Amino acid sequence: MNNWFKAAAVLGLMACSSGLSAQKLPVIQPTSFKKDSTWITKYGAVADGQMLNTQAINAAIDACNKKGGGVVVVPAGLWATGPITLKSNVNLHLKKGAVLQFTKDFNQYQLVEGNWEGIPQMRNQSPVSATNATNIAITGFGVIDGGGEAWRQVRKEKLTESQWKEWVAGGGVVSEDGKSWYPSEQWLKAAKMKNPGEFTPDKTPEFYKSIKDFLRPNLIVLTKCKKVLLEGVTFQNSAAWCLHPLMSEDLTVRNVTVKNPWFAQNGDGIDVESCNRVLIENSSFDVGDDGLCMKSGRDEAGRKRGMPTENVIIRDCKVYHAHGGFVIGSEMSGGARNIWVNNCTFIGTDIGLRFKTTRGRGGIVENIYCNDIQMIDIPGEAILFDMYYMSVDPVALAGEKRELPKVEKLPVDEGTPQFRNFVVKNVVCNGAAKGIFLRGIPEMHVKDVLLENCILQARKGIDCQEASGITFKNITILSKETNPVVDIINSDHLTFDKLTYKKDADLLFRVAGDRTKNISIQNTDASKAKDKIQYEFGATAQDVTIK
């Protein structure tokens, strides 16, 4: 345990200079299993890579559960299988050299009532699942492969020409515009519908069967479970999200590897949704969507569930390719709070720290602490707060045109999201498109954020729009573009205390908007910039104080 967490554990709290209330670190209850071992080979499992061992593996799990629990052992070998259901007091343990290869035969997966992106929906049964189980684990040294390439849509622009030709030659269908490949005609048909898997009175069992190929399963889904351990195993090639604990408690994820192709649509690493007391440590993620992601349901469904993701510790993790390294949202309608992220490294993630939401979500995200974060080669923003999430890849592909969101003030209601009370300290980023981007909405600013001790090398510096109560303390911005270094639009009560930037910057601050006020600049040498401050669109010198 590093010194930062030792100190927090000794004190039993974490306080910060921005006035956040003290918070106790959560205690996660561990799993415990009998030493009794049940080998899947005893129930007829064969490691020939051909025979489906679905019945044998589930029989071993059932037998272990009925005798009070223990360890179900998967020996070295290539074990083809259909869906597996975990049960209470069972540790599914993969030996070195063990590979659980889930079949690409969709008929092996039953349609079940599930959850997709925060909404109750019909889905194909997950390769590994558990519901209302207590004291369960997946441990060891082996690999769990979801056979995801059979299930996923693929966009042509994400493949080389040779890869695309090979992919299309393997079957499936190509869209009319030639830009996407789909596993089947019914997949393409369902893709043109809005939330086709959502439960509505007009949909019959026959309808869901007609779009079955589209209803991709998440690889590991653990619903309403208590005391869960995932340790040592490599989880890879999921059809959709990889690890999805949902409404569960006391989850420990340790020393795991999560891998998906970088082009995998919805290929998230771990999505912790409406869970309480979670520890994720010493793990690595290299995936097609968000890496370490916190969620709590979408829009009205998430607010009705009313279960935040809370009391989470994430430490000593690495994220390689991903849309975001550590992410909250955008389905965070039940809220997220009391989350500690420490000593994590993001290498090549589209965005580093990514906090995203949009109107209609509702929910409150608060008391988030990020400390000692290292980043390299970030194509987008190193640190992002965005309340205009548009459900697209965070970095535009070549030739893709995007319009800025329409800025208008709307009434505050239950669908208005909130970001408040964040502490981000000790961040070093070597290479990003933008150092810091905060973008709230006019009726609900991003509020009360402390950014301290950051060294950010990026093409652009700081962009702060519709934000209140933001403190930038001891921030070094080494931006290539310096016109301006800091851009402020319709924000208030901002403090810049010891801002360091490149010598001969064209413009240090651009301050814009008639709602901008109470900007304080302290301990900052503005003489190195060619131009100190420029005021636009109603902002005036009376709104800024320089000490």
C-alpha atoms as one frame of an Amber mdcrd trajectory, in Angstrom:
protein
   0.000   0.000   0.000   1.510   3.350  -0.990   1.968   6.285   1.342  -1.091
   8.146   0.087  -3.421   5.290   0.994  -1.540   4.561   4.236  -2.154   8.103
   5.366  -5.820   7.946   4.434  -6.248   4.627   6.196  -4.572   5.872   9.390
  -6.631   9.013   9.529  -9.780   7.294   8.343 -10.624  10.273   6.187  -9.538
  12.400   3.296  -9.938  16.139   3.502  -9.002  18.679   0.876  -8.457  22.405
   0.573 -11.534  22.910  -1.600 -13.849  22.394   1.363 -15.044  18.876   0.591
 -16.437  16.973   3.527 -14.190  14.327   5.055 -14.689  10.860   3.635 -13.810
   7.469   5.072 -12.191   4.904   2.831 -14.510   1.949   2.293 -13.783  -1.518
   3.647 -14.509  -4.307   1.142 -15.552  -7.652   2.586 -13.393 -10.514   1.208
 -14.455 -13.885  -0.132 -13.593 -17.174   1.600 -13.858 -20.694   0.192 -13.506
 -24.273   1.348 -10.384 -26.011   0.061 -12.448 -28.840  -1.464 -11.697 -29.131
  -5.203 -14.067 -30.277  -7.904 -12.424 -30.943 -11.291 -14.533 -30.389 -14.392
 -12.972 -33.529 -15.943 -14.789 -35.614 -13.321 -18.040 -34.543 -15.009 -16.930
 -35.407 -18.528 -15.206 -32.224 -19.714 -12.807 -32.780 -22.633 -10.100 -30.303
 -23.678 -10.151 -30.942 -27.419 -11.282 -27.441 -28.398 -14.276 -28.961 -30.179
 -16.712 -30.605 -27.779 -18.922 -28.169 -25.890 -18.330 -28.635 -22.177 -21.279
 -26.516 -21.085 -23.080 -29.305 -19.266 -19.944 -30.673 -17.602 -18.752 -27.333
 -16.251 -22.171 -26.334 -14.955 -22.585 -29.778 -13.369 -19.297 -29.307 -11.527
 -20.430 -25.889 -10.295 -23.802 -27.291  -9.166 -22.165 -30.154  -7.301 -19.680
 -27.859  -5.588 -22.459 -25.487  -4.544 -24.641 -28.295  -3.154 -21.884 -29.629
  -0.911 -21.315 -26.206   0.638 -18.892 -24.692  -1.810 -15.232 -24.897  -2.700
 -13.098 -24.675  -5.816 -14.141 -25.792  -9.296 -10.914 -26.473 -11.184 -10.401
 -25.924 -14.914  -7.127 -27.698 -15.821  -4.720 -26.639 -18.558  -6.232 -27.111
 -22.001  -8.592 -25.579 -24.542 -12.132 -25.988 -23.240 -14.928 -25.068 -25.653
 -18.148 -24.206 -23.872 -21.483 -22.437 -23.869 -22.805 -20.216 -21.059 -21.730
 -20.880 -17.471 -23.679 -19.879 -14.353 -21.795 -19.290 -11.113 -23.393 -20.164
  -7.787 -22.816 -19.189  -4.178 -19.610 -20.237  -2.411 -17.949 -21.408  -5.640
 -14.522 -20.301  -6.845 -14.072 -21.074 -10.551 -10.291 -21.529 -10.780  -8.383
 -21.654 -14.071  -4.985 -23.354 -13.958  -2.023 -22.105 -15.973  -2.630 -22.892
 -19.630  -6.403 -23.148 -19.216  -8.528 -21.432 -21.867 -12.313 -21.241 -21.663
 -13.356 -20.583 -25.261 -17.002 -19.587 -25.550 -18.791 -20.853 -28.611 -19.734
 -18.614 -31.512 -22.923 -20.635 -32.024 -25.591 -18.100 -31.060 -28.116 -20.892
 -30.531 -26.290 -21.894 -27.363 -27.232 -18.593 -25.723 -30.809 -18.224 -24.503
 -32.632 -14.918 -24.603 -32.910 -13.639 -21.032 -34.111 -10.529 -19.253 -31.020
  -8.432 -18.740 -29.695  -4.894 -18.794 -27.966  -2.931 -21.549 -26.427   0.524
 -21.106 -28.456   1.202 -17.996 -31.878   0.092 -19.256 -33.658  -3.263 -18.678
 -33.541  -5.080 -21.999 -33.694  -8.508 -23.564 -30.210  -9.894 -24.144 -28.481
 -13.107 -25.046 -27.338 -14.980 -21.961 -23.844 -13.935 -20.929 -21.001 -16.446
 -21.264 -20.476 -16.196 -17.485 -23.200 -14.925 -15.173 -24.461 -15.027 -11.611
 -27.572 -13.558 -10.004 -28.207 -13.174  -6.266 -25.102 -15.220  -5.502 -22.943
 -14.714  -2.417 -19.235 -15.440  -2.040 -18.213 -16.224  -5.616 -14.954 -15.932
  -7.532 -13.159 -16.413 -10.825  -9.459 -16.866 -10.118  -6.285 -18.419 -11.433
  -3.973 -17.904 -14.377  -5.996 -18.868 -17.445  -7.921 -17.084 -20.196 -11.653
 -16.550 -20.702 -12.392 -15.709 -24.345 -15.873 -14.545 -25.357 -15.588 -15.153
 -29.116 -16.673 -11.553 -29.599 -15.702 -11.226 -33.261 -18.760 -13.284 -34.203
 -21.105 -10.828 -32.507 -19.784  -7.326 -33.152 -20.371  -4.784 -35.885 -17.113
  -3.579 -37.468 -16.568  -0.187 -39.080 -14.473  -0.192 -42.235 -12.578   2.963
 -41.281 -11.145   1.169 -38.246  -9.500  -1.578 -40.317  -6.807  -1.641 -42.974
  -7.918  -2.446 -46.510  -6.541  -5.977 -46.230  -8.231  -6.549 -42.869 -11.545
  -5.289 -44.240 -11.418  -7.602 -47.266 -10.614 -10.581 -45.079 -13.396  -9.706
 -42.653 -16.039  -9.366 -45.358 -14.926 -12.596 -47.026 -15.732 -14.470 -43.795
 -19.508 -13.955 -44.174 -22.031 -11.525 -42.737 -23.401  -8.481 -44.558 -22.125
  -5.028 -45.469 -24.233  -1.898 -45.066 -25.581  -0.146 -48.157 -23.034   2.658
 -47.824 -20.224   0.103 -47.570 -18.942   1.544 -44.302 -19.903  -1.176 -41.808
 -19.944  -4.970 -41.573 -22.651  -6.799 -39.641 -22.758 -10.450 -38.529 -26.161
 -11.053 -40.184 -29.177  -9.503 -41.890 -31.178  -9.528 -38.664 -28.324  -7.675
 -36.911 -28.441  -4.987 -39.599 -32.234  -4.835 -39.379 -32.147  -4.297 -35.606
 -29.376  -1.688 -35.880 -31.820   0.619 -37.643 -34.229   0.505 -34.675 -34.122
   2.563 -31.490 -33.440   0.413 -28.424 -34.871  -2.736 -30.049 -34.086  -4.856
 -26.992 -35.969  -2.571 -24.593 -39.048  -4.081 -22.982 -42.215  -2.508 -24.392
 -45.800  -3.844 -24.457 -45.853  -4.232 -28.238 -42.870  -6.607 -28.418 -43.496
 -10.340 -28.508 -41.132 -13.276 -27.906 -41.128 -13.758 -31.677 -39.917 -10.196
 -32.168 -36.941 -10.677 -29.851 -36.082 -13.927 -31.633 -36.105 -12.049 -34.928
 -33.327  -9.733 -33.694 -31.472 -12.232 -31.506 -28.137 -11.764 -33.283 -28.181
  -8.064 -32.382 -28.627  -8.581 -28.618 -24.955  -9.039 -27.796 -24.094 -10.338
 -24.333 -21.571  -8.821 -21.968 -18.875 -11.375 -21.155 -19.159 -11.488 -17.346
 -22.394 -10.234 -15.734 -22.766 -10.437 -11.961 -26.165  -9.141 -10.862 -27.138
  -8.459  -7.249 -24.224 -10.507  -5.955 -22.378 -10.101  -2.644 -18.709 -10.747
  -1.940 -17.156 -11.255  -5.378 -13.517 -11.834  -6.338 -12.007 -11.665  -9.834
  -8.289 -12.372  -9.645  -5.413 -13.301 -11.935  -7.422 -14.284 -15.011  -7.269
 -12.766 -18.498 -10.728 -11.765 -19.751 -10.829 -11.025 -23.459 -12.697 -10.708
 -26.721 -16.128  -9.854 -25.349 -19.142  -9.422 -27.610 -19.990  -6.169 -25.803
 -18.757  -5.015 -22.367 -16.212  -7.316 -20.792 -16.741  -7.177 -16.990 -20.131
  -5.952 -15.780 -20.900  -6.113 -12.063 -24.449  -4.800 -11.651 -26.112  -3.814
  -8.360 -23.537  -5.869  -6.462 -21.654  -5.370  -3.198 -18.138  -6.042  -1.931
 -16.389  -6.585  -5.256 -12.627  -7.135  -5.484 -10.879  -7.130  -8.874  -7.173
  -7.851  -8.543  -4.323  -8.671 -10.941  -6.597  -9.223 -13.934  -5.926  -8.482
 -17.591  -8.769  -7.278 -19.806  -8.269  -7.230 -23.575 -10.418  -6.363 -26.569
  -9.536  -5.275 -30.110  -9.224  -1.506 -30.285 -12.006  -1.409 -32.883 -14.461
  -3.415 -30.746 -17.762  -1.516 -30.621 -18.882  -1.158 -26.959 -15.805  -3.174
 -25.986 -15.491  -1.648 -22.492 -13.065  -3.087 -19.962 -15.007  -2.976 -16.697
 -18.320  -1.204 -16.105 -19.120  -1.003 -12.408 -22.840  -0.223 -12.366 -24.804
   0.672  -9.226 -22.350  -1.183  -7.004 -21.243  -0.487  -3.432 -17.813  -1.154
  -1.911 -15.458  -1.964  -4.768 -11.692  -2.441  -4.974  -9.924  -2.632  -8.359
  -6.155  -2.932  -8.168  -3.011  -4.029 -10.019  -4.912  -4.708 -13.236  -4.427
  -3.777 -16.890  -6.929  -2.876 -19.598  -6.449  -2.661 -23.373  -9.872  -2.391
 -24.945 -12.165  -0.905 -27.608 -14.177   1.490 -25.451 -13.870   2.897 -21.927
 -11.326   1.203 -19.659 -12.274   1.680 -15.989 -15.858   2.942 -16.080 -18.383
   3.804 -13.363 -22.103   3.761 -14.218 -25.488   3.710 -12.459 -28.267   3.425
 -15.033 -29.589   5.641 -17.790 -32.144   8.448 -17.663 -35.492   7.679 -16.011
 -34.679   3.978 -15.549 -31.489   4.810 -13.671 -33.172   7.420 -11.509 -35.976
   4.998 -10.690 -33.448   2.343  -9.652 -31.790   4.984  -7.488 -28.601   3.034
  -6.785 -25.382   5.028  -7.092 -21.996   3.483  -7.656 -20.233   4.395  -4.435
 -17.347   3.666  -2.129 -14.867   2.598  -4.784 -11.066   2.347  -4.577  -9.060
   2.019  -7.802  -5.287   1.834  -7.533  -2.161   0.739  -9.369  -3.902   0.032
 -12.684  -2.765   0.527 -16.283  -5.004   1.383 -19.223  -3.684   1.226 -22.774
  -6.054   1.739 -25.695  -9.496   2.831 -24.506 -11.889   5.714 -25.092 -11.123
   6.796 -21.529  -8.718   5.670 -18.809 -10.854   6.312 -15.740 -14.418   7.222
 -16.700 -17.681   8.163 -15.029 -20.800   8.095 -17.209 -22.453   8.726 -19.352
 -25.101   6.413 -17.866 -24.810   7.761 -14.321 -28.445   8.631 -13.613 -28.387
   6.919 -10.215 -25.330   8.931  -9.224 -21.706   8.174  -8.367 -19.922   9.200
  -5.193 -17.008   8.544  -2.881 -14.513   7.198  -5.404 -10.722   7.169  -4.973
  -8.383   6.658  -7.948  -4.686   6.442  -7.156  -1.426   5.704  -8.979  -2.856
   4.772 -12.359  -1.181   4.978 -15.759  -2.924   5.714 -19.057  -0.941   5.020
 -22.234  -2.627   5.962 -25.499  -6.165   6.190 -24.129  -8.303   8.600 -26.178
  -8.967  10.610 -23.016  -7.287  10.261 -19.629  -9.710  11.205 -16.854 -13.113
  11.301 -18.546 -16.256  12.530 -16.779 -19.227  12.631 -19.163 -22.965  13.153
 -19.003 -25.762  14.903 -20.891 -29.142  16.483 -20.332 -31.801  13.906 -19.515
 -29.495  11.730 -17.423 -30.008  13.424 -14.069 -27.941  12.019 -11.221 -25.232
  13.556  -9.038 -21.539  12.721  -9.390 -19.639  13.933  -6.333 -16.713  13.344
  -4.007 -14.290  11.992  -6.577 -10.575  11.927  -5.693  -7.886  11.262  -8.318
  -4.241  11.288  -7.290  -0.895  10.364  -8.895  -1.994   9.815 -12.493   0.519
   9.320 -15.307  -0.431   9.708 -18.975   1.387   9.275 -22.282   0.186   9.991
 -25.839  -3.446  10.949 -25.204  -5.170  11.754 -28.550  -7.890  13.819 -26.855
  -8.063  15.598 -23.505  -5.925  14.664 -20.526  -8.662  15.753 -18.097 -12.251
  16.132 -19.324 -15.528  17.181 -17.723 -18.229  17.258 -20.402 -21.974  17.656
 -19.913 -22.667  17.568 -23.669 -21.802  13.906 -24.283 -22.945  12.957 -27.791
 -22.512   9.141 -27.842 -19.680   9.194 -30.361 -16.021   8.219 -30.257 -14.135
  10.849 -28.240 -11.663  11.476 -31.042 -13.088  12.172 -34.497 -11.932   9.846
 -37.247 -10.349  11.140 -40.446 -12.841  13.163 -42.473 -15.500  13.104 -39.749
 -17.229  16.456 -39.175 -18.785  17.380 -35.849 -20.798  20.426 -34.900 -20.497
  22.216 -31.569 -23.514  21.745 -29.280 -26.148  24.460 -29.245 -25.728  26.515
 -26.075 -29.059  27.365 -24.452 -30.275  27.591 -20.882 -33.056  25.145 -20.037
 -35.080  24.691 -16.837 -33.543  22.511 -14.124 -35.502  19.279 -13.591 -34.946
  15.672 -12.560 -33.073  15.078 -15.824 -30.480  17.758 -15.121 -27.138  16.091
 -14.290 -24.660  17.429 -11.736 -20.863  17.221 -11.414 -19.501  18.592  -8.143
 -16.766  18.149  -5.551 -13.808  16.681  -7.442 -10.153  16.659  -6.410  -7.545
  15.883  -9.084  -3.939  16.034  -7.890  -0.473  15.120  -9.116  -1.135  14.453
 -12.790   1.648  14.289 -15.370   0.747  14.026 -19.044   3.280  13.790 -21.851
   1.270  14.450 -24.992  -2.421  15.283 -25.395  -4.652  17.303 -27.711  -5.798
  19.460 -24.788  -4.666  19.629 -21.183  -7.902  20.398 -19.309 -11.436  20.782
 -20.654 -14.404  21.649 -18.441 -17.767  22.136 -20.157 -20.908  22.422 -18.114
 -24.371  23.491 -19.208 -25.756  27.005 -18.548 -28.356  25.850 -16.025 -25.957
  23.533 -14.144 -22.261  24.302 -14.148 -19.488  21.871 -13.345 -18.886  22.900
  -9.728 -16.236  22.852  -7.025 -13.237  21.197  -8.640  -9.680  21.354  -7.318
  -6.940  20.693  -9.885  -3.532  20.742  -8.215   0.073  19.904  -9.058  -0.371
  19.001 -12.734   2.205  19.105 -15.522   0.445  18.794 -18.855   2.177  18.780
 -22.233  -0.495  19.236 -24.885  -1.325  20.918 -28.152  -3.832  23.214 -26.400
  -3.982  24.340 -22.793  -7.031  24.932 -20.587 -10.617  25.366 -21.810 -13.181
  26.248 -19.139 -16.827  26.756 -20.120 -19.884  27.060 -17.860 -17.976  26.156
 -14.677 -18.082  27.511 -11.104 -15.775  27.243  -8.128 -12.801  25.765  -9.978
  -9.314  26.045  -8.460  -6.233  25.572 -10.637  -3.310  25.339  -8.202   0.295
  24.876  -9.310  -0.580  23.919 -12.876   2.077  23.781 -15.598   0.726  23.937
 -19.149   3.257  23.229 -21.885   1.006  23.839 -24.867   2.076  24.136 -28.480
  -0.778  26.512 -29.268  -0.790  29.563 -27.012  -3.534  31.791 -28.394  -4.729
  31.517 -25.680  -3.154  29.308 -23.018  -6.368  29.541 -20.972  -9.808  30.050
 -22.512 -12.651  31.035 -20.147 -16.282  31.278 -21.260 -19.215  32.159 -18.979
 -17.593  30.807 -15.838 -17.295  32.222 -12.337 -15.315  31.959  -9.113 -12.235
  30.552 -10.794  -8.851  30.704  -9.061  -5.552  30.325 -10.889  -2.819  30.010
  -8.266   0.689  29.631  -9.702   0.022  28.931 -13.370   3.184  28.145 -15.354
   3.294  28.242 -19.147   5.712  28.469 -22.061   7.684  31.642 -22.502   6.499
  34.021 -25.238   2.974  32.664 -25.275   0.815  34.711 -27.650  -2.050  35.211
 -25.172  -2.232  34.001 -21.573  -5.984  34.398 -20.887  -9.009  34.899 -23.108
 -12.010  35.773 -20.945 -15.395  35.751 -22.648 -19.097  35.932 -21.870 -21.281
  38.330 -19.900 -21.789  35.695 -17.190 -18.085  35.448 -16.451 -17.111  36.944
 -13.080 -14.840  36.590 -10.069 -11.738  35.292 -11.817  -8.693  35.425  -9.532
  -5.136  35.103 -10.863  -2.466  34.672  -8.182   1.265  33.964  -8.043   1.453
  33.895 -11.830   4.076  35.679 -13.910   2.121  37.167 -16.789   5.125  39.027
 -18.165   6.302  36.017 -20.170   3.242  36.251 -22.428   3.102  38.632 -25.373
  -0.451  39.567 -24.401  -1.809  39.082 -20.887  -5.638  39.089 -21.095  -8.176
  39.584 -23.859 -11.852  40.249 -23.093 -14.697  39.258 -25.421 -18.500  38.979
 -25.618 -19.387  41.012 -22.546 -16.550  40.088 -20.199 -14.645  43.059 -18.735
 -11.536  43.762 -16.680 -13.792  44.191 -13.624 -14.410  40.441 -13.703 -10.730
  39.576 -13.176  -8.429  40.197 -10.218  -4.656  39.826 -10.561  -2.557  39.562
  -7.398
